[in-house]
Amino acid sequence: MNVLVLNGSPKGDYSITLQTVLYLEKINPQKTFTILNVGQRIKALESDFTPAMEAIKNADVLLFAYPVYTFIAPCQLHRFIELMKEHNVPVEGKFVTQITTSKHFYDVTAHRYIQDNCQDMHMKFVHGLSADMEDLTTEQGQKEARNFWRHFCWCVKNDYYETSYSKTIIPANKPVSIPTQSAKQLDCNDEVVIVTDCTPTDTSLNDMIARFQAKLPLKSRIVNISEYPFIGGCLGCFNCATDGVCIYKDGFDSFLRDKIQTAQTIVYAFTIKDHSMGSRFKMYDDRQFCNGHRTVTMGMPVGYLVSGNLSEEENLRTIIDARAQVGGNILAGVATDEFDPDKDIDKLAASVVYALQNKNLQPQNFYGIGGMKIFRDLIYQMRGMMKADHQFYKEHGQYDFPQKEIGTVLKMYLIGALISSPKVKSKMGNKMNEGMIAPYRKVIERAGKK
Ligand SMILES: Cc1cc2nc3c(=O)[nH]c(=O)nc-3n(C[C@H](O)[C@H](O)[C@H](O)COP(=O)(O)O)c2cc1C
């Protein structure tokens, strides 16, 4: 079996994820592993795709190996998938799977992104391995990697693969009528920044942005990231870990802080591509790693203008929700051009104004709380290196470790001791419920008195 490994890590041979692949190669000498560093060599592959095409043609099975980067894959891998589709790579019917390493922060959406794209290309997709960064250094992690590979080989042998639930997404491109008169301007300096990667050919998205600006009674300006002179995608080099300064000298870290994060609201505008926001947008997202894991836009409303069939993109919708949740942002709304674009856009404009006026930040849900707990533990462990994050977490009370709540812990010991005595338990009656509800009753009693 010829296995082609598509290494999406921008670190190439220094990829942690790749080490799991090398481990599997070592214990399976009967299989030929060919490694293509597609993440690191993306610029060369953009100019000449032949080496990838040849390698894909010669492969029996494909293995995507990459790190999870901000909810999905590194932008370099997004670009590679675009190139695979542009070049109509002959992969139909080939088996494919994936290995990632990460801290399990939204590894699920990354895996689903690769699955959906492989299934677009009519490949036979088998569930992958989502390993923690350190897993391979433990016995358990090695066992899991071996078991994963054994299962994959079994699937190939027995022609077993996942059913595809995704359809190929074609951007809707419905015409949107632009009103001739601008909406009345409010006496308000709140500024909305529209971050987009749209090009003149994205007609529907351009129309959506124009209508949104016309309907929005606030100042707005466009930052077009397709024109930004990015030197490249995030390299994962951790140069920014101590002081937030990116190794690239293209000024993006300052640009982000001075021209985008200074706005009152950010509205992202993109056309759905390969079940995501496309490689350019992903580059913009990945490069925000200069902010580490700091929720620097906490409390800021965000919105989305999306061209394409978002209703069929469950994974992308999850990513949109989760990004706002983890960032502590108010998700003002998502407008698409799928069904009734004008109405959607007008609603978004009104909702942005409401969000800015009311700053109604709701409690975080599972996406937000769960994600932040992973970050909290990670930053605490890595505080010696992630100095900027550590400082931010201390300043913003984000080290909310349960063991710090000594009062609650002691109270629970007391209750535990009481209810483990059958005698006390029998006399308790409804006292526990009464006790639990008491603080809320106090609030209700006091309510309306001020
Ligand atoms: C820009 C960037 C974004 C990242 N985003 C995530 C993430 O969303 N979830 C996660 O669990 N880990 C994330 N990580 C951590 C990497 O997934 C992890 O370090 C991985 O093991 C690196 O693998 P590699 O050495 O193969 O590139 C991110 C790291 C970088 C540099």
The ligand as a MOL file (V3000), in Angstrom:
LIG
                    3D

  0  0  0     0  0            999 V3000
M  V30 BEGIN CTAB
M  V30 COUNTS 31 33 0 0 0
M  V30 BEGIN ATOM
M  V30 1 C -1.8090 29.6220 14.8500 0
M  V30 2 C -2.0990 28.4620 15.7690 0
M  V30 3 C -3.4230 28.1300 16.0090 0
M  V30 4 C -3.7190 27.0470 16.8380 0
M  V30 5 N -5.0270 26.7300 17.0510 0
M  V30 6 C -5.3560 25.6610 17.8070 0
M  V30 7 C -6.7330 25.3120 18.0190 0
M  V30 8 O -7.6730 25.9490 17.5280 0
M  V30 9 N -6.9990 24.2290 18.8010 0
M  V30 10 C -6.0060 23.5040 19.4150 0
M  V30 11 O -6.3300 22.5830 20.1530 0
M  V30 12 N -4.6860 23.8060 19.2030 0
M  V30 13 C -4.3510 24.8530 18.4150 0
M  V30 14 N -3.0300 25.1620 18.1930 0
M  V30 15 C -1.9920 24.2490 18.7230 0
M  V30 16 C -1.5290 23.2480 17.6450 0
M  V30 17 O -2.5960 22.5190 17.1010 0
M  V30 18 C -0.5520 22.2550 18.2610 0
M  V30 19 O 0.5360 22.9690 18.7750 0
M  V30 20 C -0.0900 21.2020 17.2710 0
M  V30 21 O 0.3640 20.0610 17.9790 0
M  V30 22 C 1.0590 21.6850 16.3930 0
M  V30 23 O 1.3200 20.6600 15.4700 0
M  V30 24 P 2.4680 20.7350 14.3840 0
M  V30 25 O 3.7670 20.7800 15.1310 0
M  V30 26 O 2.2810 19.4620 13.6080 0
M  V30 27 O 2.2810 21.9520 13.5280 0
M  V30 28 C -2.6900 26.2630 17.4150 0
M  V30 29 C -1.3470 26.6200 17.1900 0
M  V30 30 C -1.0640 27.7020 16.3620 0
M  V30 31 C 0.3730 28.0540 16.1150 0
M  V30 END ATOM
M  V30 BEGIN BOND
M  V30 1 1 1 2
M  V30 2 1 2 3
M  V30 3 2 2 30
M  V30 4 2 3 4
M  V30 5 1 4 5
M  V30 6 1 4 28
M  V30 7 2 5 6
M  V30 8 1 6 7
M  V30 9 1 6 13
M  V30 10 2 7 8
M  V30 11 1 7 9
M  V30 12 1 9 10
M  V30 13 2 10 11
M  V30 14 1 10 12
M  V30 15 2 12 13
M  V30 16 1 13 14
M  V30 17 1 14 15
M  V30 18 1 14 28
M  V30 19 1 15 16
M  V30 20 1 16 17
M  V30 21 1 16 18
M  V30 22 1 18 19
M  V30 23 1 18 20
M  V30 24 1 20 21
M  V30 25 1 20 22
M  V30 26 1 22 23
M  V30 27 1 23 24
M  V30 28 2 24 25
M  V30 29 1 24 26
M  V30 30 1 24 27
M  V30 31 2 28 29
M  V30 32 1 29 30
M  V30 33 1 30 31
M  V30 END BOND
M  V30 END CTAB
M  END
